[in-house]
């Protein structure tokens, strides 16, 4: 069950993506959108970490060469940022795997290289029915 607070954070992320896209438009590098989105989210007082490495546990062993996340907001929502023509389905599978491996509830795949940002935002929920 997704908490009300997590839903509030998700709305802030989406609204922040709208602001960044409105200001910058499409056509820039991913890292530009990443730093600007992180800034917008942090302006409202949320904790945002960029380009963080998260270990994974496999076969009872922790591997530090696990996952790299573009953004982790309030340690509960994963945000992967793209600036591409078309979304590769493997990126959607990647975010679902990240949610599962890190036990997070919500993830976003946000592609800023679109005319309308609403078509570039995809939300994913960590449920047992994803696979």
TALIN-V986537 format. One record per backbone hydrogen bond with DSSP energy under -1.0 kcal/mol. NH is the residue of the N-H (numbers start at 1). CO is the residue of the C=O. If there is no record, write none. Layout:
NH_CO / NH_CO
This chain:
7_3 / 8_4 / 9_5 / 10_6 / 11_7 / 12_8 / 13_9 / 14_10 / 15_11 / 16_12 / 17_13 / 18_14 / 19_15 / 20_16 / 21_17 / 22_18 / 23_19 / 24_20 / 25_21 / 33_29 / 34_30 / 35_31 / 36_32 / 37_33 / 38_34 / 39_35 / 40_36 / 41_37 / 42_38 / 43_39 / 45_42 / 46_41 / 49_72 / 51_70 / 52_69 / 54_67 / 56_63 / 58_61 / 61_58 / 63_56 / 66_64 / 67_54 / 69_52 / 71_79 / 72_49 / 73_77 / 74_47 / 76_73 / 77_73 / 78_106 / 79_71 / 80_108 / 82_110 / 91_88 / 93_89 / 94_90 / 95_91 / 96_92 / 97_93 / 98_94 / 99_95 / 100_96 / 101_97 / 102_98 / 104_99 / 107_124 / 108_78 / 109_122 / 110_80 / 111_120 / 112_82 / 114_112 / 119_116 / 120_117 / 122_109 / 124_107 / 126_105 / 127_125 / 130_127
